[in-house]
Amino acid sequence: MNQARDGRTRIAEAVWRTVERDGVAGASVRAVASEAGVTGGTVQYHFSTHARMLHFAMELLADRFTQRLVETPRTGEVADWTRAILLEMLPLSEDRQREFRVWLAFTTHAHTDPQLAALKESFAERLRELYQRLCEARRAAGLARDDPLPVVDLADDPGVAILQAVIDGLALQLAELSPAEASVRGPRLLDHYLSAR
């Protein structure tokens, strides 16, 4: 990693810690600089505006999440690897709970920031495509019954919408538990949902 990218990453990670502690509103250049152990001038050297700093931090968070999913093996039984990907999406550890809380703060703030809103929508579209591929793989393997509603447009696939709603709702619940409790309850609840499909 080059030095500039390393500096930007260090600041983005400081943004995450600040957002987790103080919310997006508390992530001023001064607060982030203090958290990163650098000067405000250093932050401004890497990011010409506060908005660009927030955008980069949100984008890096989305990229790291995506990278984890990409690195999850897709070999062996379809039931196993699709379950592994879905589990990877849930906040089952302290680090992933922190990541989830910061992501929620960014997405909430995105309603008032067009650049963050565009990033949020782009990431949501990538997730919808992933959910679609997971549903297709599970259906092809005979692991999911056909939905009673006809699929006219893949964007309106009820199986995909339901899976996303389950994962989103489960993630919200798990983020409120201790990591130890989330790591037990999350897989159990996901397995219950998948077995009912």
Secondary structure, DSSP 4 states (H G I P E B T S, - for coil): --HHHHHHHHHHHHHHHHHHHH-GGG--HHHHHHHHTS-HHHHHHH-SSHHHHHHHHHHHHHHHHHHHHHHS---S-HHHHHHHHHHHTS--SHHHHHHHHHHHHHHHHGGG-HHHHHHHHHHHHHHHHHHHHHHHHHHHTT-SPPPSS--SSGGG-HHHHHHHHHHHHHHHHHTTS-HHHHHHHHHHHHHHHHHH-
